[in-house]
Structure formats: C-alpha cells, structure tokens
Amino acid sequence: MSTMSRIARLPLMQRGRFAGPRWSGFVGLVGSLAVAVTDGLDLWQRRLRDRDMLRHMSTSQLKDIGLSRADALNEAEKPFWRA
C-alpha cells in the first residue's frame, strides 16, 4: 500500500501530521472541503455495505455478534445518512 493510500485512510485529524507543506487560504479551504466530502462519502458507503451484510446474515451469524434478527433488520432499514 502506498504512503498516500495509508494517509487517505487516516482519520481527518491525523492527516495533517503527514501532509507535508501546509496550504493556506483558498487552496487549504478547498483541500479541507475535499477531504471532508470524501470522508463523508466513505462513511456512507461503509454504512450501505454493513447494513446490506446485516440484512443477509443468517440467524446463527447474528447470534455470534450479539444481535437478534429484529435488531439487525431495524439497523438495515435505516437510510445510509442516518447513524
């Protein structure tokens, strides 16, 4: 995995330590906005994937992770933007 890939996977607050020279003004604002947008999209994609997995798990698999079928379906029915 490349260094940039590892940096991109870090939480937003930790990225600045590895980012190199600091940009200020408009460029810094646009960069911060781009990072925030991609982080948000990544979170929504993970929620979609995880909720789809819950929907398709067997009862024994749900029991292994400590969820009932009703709890799993309740979580799976949430829209991707809701935590």
N, CA, C and O of each residue as an XYZ file, in Angstrom:
332
protein
N       0.849     -1.172      0.000
C       0.000      0.000      0.000
C       0.893      1.233      0.000
O       1.848      1.318      0.773
N       0.583      2.173     -0.858
C       1.405      3.371     -0.948
C       1.188      4.275      0.259
O       0.202      4.142      0.983
N       2.125      5.194      0.460
C       2.029      6.135      1.570
C       0.767      6.970      1.457
O       0.097      7.212      2.460
N       0.431      7.416      0.251
C      -0.774      8.235      0.080
C      -2.026      7.439      0.421
O      -2.971      7.994      0.982
N      -2.052      6.149      0.095
C      -3.207      5.329      0.443
C      -3.340      5.203      1.952
O      -4.445      5.262      2.490
N      -2.205      5.029      2.637
C      -2.259      4.931      4.095
C      -2.701      6.244      4.717
O      -3.463      6.242      5.684
N      -2.236      7.366      4.180
C      -2.628      8.673      4.704
C      -4.116      8.902      4.464
O      -4.810      9.424      5.337
N      -4.610      8.519      3.291
C      -6.024      8.737      2.969
C      -6.939      7.946      3.893
O      -8.094      8.327      4.084
N      -6.451      6.857      4.466
C      -7.276      6.040      5.356
C      -7.252      6.538      6.796
O      -8.025      6.061      7.627
N      -6.377      7.490      7.101
C      -6.309      8.016      8.463
C      -7.510      8.906      8.752
O      -8.049      9.535      7.842
N      -7.934      8.964     10.015
C      -8.984      9.924     10.362
C      -8.521     11.342     10.039
O      -7.324     11.623      9.991
N      -9.473     12.213      9.821
C      -9.198     13.569      9.364
C      -8.199     14.286     10.259
O      -7.320     14.974      9.739
N      -8.288     14.162     11.569
C      -7.427     14.900     12.488
C      -5.965     14.438     12.408
O      -5.069     15.217     12.734
N      -5.702     13.209     11.989
C      -4.338     12.692     11.945
C      -3.631     12.963     10.619
O      -2.413     12.806     10.537
N      -4.347     13.355      9.607
C      -3.746     13.522      8.285
C      -2.745     14.654      8.239
O      -1.750     14.562      7.520
N      -2.981     15.715      8.982
C      -2.120     16.887      8.920
C      -0.680     16.603      9.286
O       0.224     17.284      8.801
N      -0.444     15.615     10.130
C       0.920     15.300     10.541
C       1.763     14.771      9.395
O       2.989     14.876      9.434
N       1.132     14.205      8.376
C       1.867     13.588      7.281
C       1.739     14.365      5.973
O       2.332     13.976      4.967
N       1.000     15.417      5.972
C       0.612     16.061      4.725
C       1.725     16.860      4.067
O       1.577     17.247      2.907
N       2.822     17.124      4.746
C       3.879     17.910      4.143
C       3.615     19.388      4.317
O       3.106     19.803      5.358
N       3.953     20.205      3.311
C       3.770     21.649      3.462
C       2.297     22.005      3.645
O       1.416     21.402      3.031
N       2.052     22.977      4.484
C       0.685     23.419      4.769
C       0.243     24.435      3.724
O       0.995     25.339      3.360
N      -0.959     24.277      3.261
C      -1.546     25.235      2.338
C      -2.445     26.146      3.141
O      -3.079     25.717      4.105
N      -2.498     27.380      2.750
C      -3.362     28.307      3.468
C      -4.305     28.982      2.489
O      -4.169     28.844      1.273
N      -5.239     29.696      3.025
C      -6.164     30.442      2.190
C      -7.132     29.552      1.445
O      -7.585     28.528      1.957
N      -7.440     29.958      0.233
C      -8.446     29.284     -0.573
C      -8.059     27.838     -0.885
O      -8.903     26.944     -0.823
N      -6.798     27.606     -1.216
C      -6.340     26.252     -1.564
C      -6.503     25.320     -0.366
O      -6.944     24.180     -0.519
N      -6.149     25.802      0.827
C      -6.308     24.991      2.030
C      -7.767     24.701      2.329
O      -8.115     23.597      2.748
N      -8.617     25.691      2.114
C     -10.048     25.520      2.335
C     -10.629     24.485      1.382
O     -11.395     23.613      1.792
N     -10.261     24.585      0.114
C     -10.755     23.625     -0.884
C     -10.243     22.221     -0.560
O     -10.988     21.247     -0.671
N      -8.985     22.117     -0.163
C      -8.428     20.812      0.198
C      -9.142     20.219      1.401
O      -9.473     19.033      1.404
N      -9.382     21.030      2.423
C     -10.091     20.549      3.611
C     -11.510     20.124      3.267
O     -12.002     19.115      3.774
N     -12.159     20.884      2.417
C     -13.513     20.544      1.990
C     -13.521     19.234      1.206
O     -14.409     18.402      1.397
N     -12.553     19.050      0.340
C     -12.470     17.814     -0.444
C     -12.260     16.609      0.468
O     -12.862     15.556      0.257
N     -11.413     16.759      1.476
C     -11.175     15.666      2.426
C     -12.452     15.362      3.204
O     -12.798     14.196      3.392
N     -13.146     16.389      3.653
C     -14.382     16.185      4.410
C     -15.443     15.490      3.558
O     -16.153     14.610      4.045
N     -15.552     15.879      2.304
C     -16.538     15.268      1.412
C     -16.199     13.800      1.167
O     -17.081     12.944      1.234
N     -14.940     13.504      0.886
C     -14.569     12.111      0.632
C     -14.712     11.262      1.894
O     -15.087     10.093      1.805
N     -14.419     11.830      3.069
C     -14.635     11.097      4.320
C     -16.113     10.786      4.516
O     -16.471      9.683      4.929
N     -16.968     11.759      4.220
C     -18.411     11.549      4.353
C     -18.926     10.499      3.386
O     -19.736      9.651      3.758
N     -18.460     10.552      2.149
C     -18.873      9.552      1.161
C     -18.399      8.163      1.550
O     -19.120      7.183      1.364
N     -17.187      8.075      2.091
C     -16.659      6.786      2.540
C     -17.507      6.226      3.682
O     -17.817      5.034      3.701
N     -17.876      7.077      4.623
C     -18.725      6.650      5.735
C     -20.067      6.144      5.227
O     -20.535      5.098      5.677
N     -20.697      6.858      4.302
C     -21.982      6.436      3.765
C     -21.863      5.107      3.020
O     -22.751      4.259      3.107
N     -20.757      4.931      2.286
C     -20.560      3.678      1.560
C     -20.396      2.509      2.537
O     -20.944      1.429      2.315
N     -19.637      2.730      3.624
C     -19.479      1.669      4.620
C     -20.800      1.324      5.283
O     -21.085      0.152      5.525
N     -21.617      2.344      5.582
C     -22.928      2.074      6.178
C     -23.800      1.252      5.250
O     -24.459      0.311      5.693
N     -23.815      1.594      3.960
C     -24.594      0.818      2.992
C     -24.135     -0.636      2.958
O     -24.955     -1.553      2.999
N     -22.826     -0.842      2.882
C     -22.277     -2.195      2.815
C     -22.582     -2.984      4.093
O     -23.019     -4.133      4.027
N     -22.351     -2.366      5.247
C     -22.563     -3.052      6.519
C     -24.032     -3.398      6.731
O     -24.353     -4.481      7.219
N     -24.920     -2.484      6.367
C     -26.350     -2.746      6.546
C     -26.842     -3.809      5.582
O     -27.737     -4.586      5.915
N     -26.264     -3.849      4.390
C     -26.618     -4.913      3.457
C     -26.137     -6.262      3.979
O     -26.827     -7.271      3.838
N     -24.953     -6.273      4.579
C     -24.443     -7.516      5.160
C     -25.340     -7.988      6.302
O     -25.625     -9.181      6.406
N     -25.787     -7.072      7.158
C     -26.693     -7.443      8.244
C     -27.976     -8.058      7.700
O     -28.488     -9.034      8.249
N     -28.484     -7.487      6.631
C     -29.735     -7.961      6.035
C     -29.617     -9.405      5.543
O     -30.594    -10.154      5.558
N     -28.422     -9.788      5.109
C     -28.234    -11.114      4.513
C     -27.609    -12.142      5.460
O     -27.374    -13.279      5.051
N     -27.337    -11.773      6.704
C     -26.730    -12.722      7.644
C     -27.769    -13.724      8.144
O     -28.956    -13.417      8.263
N     -27.289    -14.915      8.429
C     -28.165    -15.935      8.997
C     -28.394    -15.646     10.479
O     -27.690    -14.837     11.083
N     -29.381    -16.314     11.048
C     -29.698    -16.121     12.463
C     -28.521    -16.524     13.342
O     -28.255    -15.870     14.351
N     -27.819    -17.579     12.980
C     -26.668    -18.010     13.790
C     -25.518    -17.004     13.701
O     -24.821    -16.772     14.689
N     -25.320    -16.410     12.532
C     -24.282    -15.384     12.403
C     -24.625    -14.154     13.236
O     -23.753    -13.567     13.878
N     -25.903    -13.767     13.223
C     -26.326    -12.630     14.035
C     -26.158    -12.927     15.521
O     -25.762    -12.057     16.297
N     -26.461    -14.146     15.903
C     -26.303    -14.545     17.306
C     -24.831    -14.457     17.720
O     -24.524    -14.064     18.845
N     -23.924    -14.823     16.812
C     -22.487    -14.753     17.105
C     -22.025    -13.326     17.394
O     -21.108    -13.126     18.191
N     -22.641    -12.342     16.763
C     -22.241    -10.957     17.009
C     -23.153    -10.260     18.017
O     -23.023     -9.060     18.257
N     -24.078    -11.025     18.603
C     -24.898    -10.495     19.683
C     -26.099     -9.681     19.249
O     -26.552     -8.802     19.982
N     -26.622     -9.963     18.059
C     -27.799     -9.243     17.577
C     -28.946    -10.206     17.311
O     -28.735    -11.350     16.909
N     -30.147     -9.729     17.541
C     -31.318    -10.510     17.154
C     -31.664    -10.164     15.711
O     -31.165     -9.179     15.168
N     -32.513    -10.969     15.096
C     -32.949    -10.708     13.727
C     -33.669     -9.354     13.667
O     -33.483     -8.592     12.718
N     -34.493     -9.057     14.685
C     -35.229     -7.784     14.704
C     -34.269     -6.596     14.796
O     -34.459     -5.595     14.105
N     -33.235     -6.699     15.646
C     -32.246     -5.618     15.754
C     -31.514     -5.407     14.427
O     -31.295     -4.272     14.004
N     -31.144     -6.496     13.787
C     -30.416     -6.409     12.518
C     -31.281     -5.779     11.434
O     -30.808     -4.929     10.680
N     -32.536     -6.185     11.352
C     -33.422     -5.617     10.344
C     -33.727     -4.156     10.633
O     -33.852     -3.348      9.712
N     -33.847     -3.817     11.912
C     -34.065     -2.422     12.289
C     -32.896     -1.555     11.828
O     -33.103     -0.469     11.286
N     -31.669     -2.030     12.043
C     -30.481     -1.295     11.607
C     -30.382     -1.258     10.082
O     -30.023     -0.230      9.506
N     -30.695     -2.367      9.437
C     -30.573     -2.466      7.973
C     -31.568     -1.567      7.251
O     -31.312     -1.149      6.122
N     -32.683     -1.267      7.875
C     -33.701     -0.436      7.233
C     -33.413      1.062      7.322
O     -34.087      1.855      6.664
N     -32.427      1.460      8.120
C     -32.093      2.880      8.237
C     -31.505      3.388      6.922
O     -30.798      2.652      6.234
N     -31.791      4.631      6.573
C     -31.127      5.218      5.398
C     -29.637      5.391      5.660
O     -29.227      5.509      6.815
N     -28.830      5.408      4.624
C     -27.375      5.440      4.778
C     -26.878      6.705      5.464
O     -25.791      6.691      6.041
N     -27.630      7.787      5.422
C     -27.174      9.031      6.026
C     -27.465      9.111      7.512
O     -26.980     10.022      8.183
N     -28.255      8.170      8.046
C     -28.598      8.194      9.468
C     -27.679      7.258     10.233
O     -27.483      6.108      9.841
N     -27.117      7.756     11.327
C     -26.202      6.948     12.159
C     -26.937      5.903     12.944
O     -26.320      5.142     13.690
